[in-house]
Amino acid sequence: MIIERQQDVTVAATSVMERTSDPRLREIMVSLVNTCTALSATSA
């Protein structure tokens, strides 16, 4: 997957993390991606 826009990073990272077999790790990582995205949006 080629990421062309900053908005696509969250979608790409979340879709990869959603394929994780461990449900606990999946929830933690999806939350982390969403939190990092929100933080970077407020600091931009």
C-alpha positions as CSV (number, residue, x, y, z in Angstrom):
1,M,0.0,0.0,0.0
2,I,1.3,3.4,-1.0
3,I,0.2,6.2,1.3
4,E,-0.2,9.4,-0.6
5,R,-1.9,11.7,2.0
6,Q,-1.5,12.2,5.7
7,Q,-5.1,11.2,6.3
8,D,-4.4,7.8,4.8
9,V,-1.8,6.9,7.5
10,T,-4.5,6.3,10.1
11,V,-6.6,4.2,7.8
12,A,-3.6,2.1,6.8
13,A,-2.2,1.6,10.3
14,T,-5.6,0.8,11.7
15,S,-6.4,-1.8,9.0
16,V,-3.1,-3.5,9.7
17,M,-3.7,-3.6,13.4
18,E,-7.2,-4.9,13.0
19,R,-5.7,-8.1,11.5
20,T,-3.8,-8.9,14.7
21,S,-5.0,-12.2,16.1
22,D,-4.7,-11.2,19.8
23,P,-7.9,-9.1,20.7
24,R,-6.2,-7.3,23.6
25,L,-3.2,-6.3,21.5
26,R,-5.5,-5.3,18.6
27,E,-7.6,-3.0,20.9
28,I,-4.5,-1.4,22.4
29,M,-2.8,-0.8,19.1
30,V,-5.9,0.6,17.4
31,S,-6.4,3.0,20.3
32,L,-2.7,4.0,20.2
33,V,-2.9,4.8,16.4
34,N,-6.1,6.8,17.0
35,T,-4.5,8.7,19.9
36,C,-1.3,9.5,18.0
37,T,-3.3,10.7,15.0
38,A,-5.4,13.0,17.3
39,L,-2.2,14.4,19.0
40,S,-0.5,15.0,15.7
41,A,-3.6,16.8,14.3
42,T,-3.7,19.2,17.3
43,S,0.0,20.0,17.1
44,A,0.0,20.6,13.3
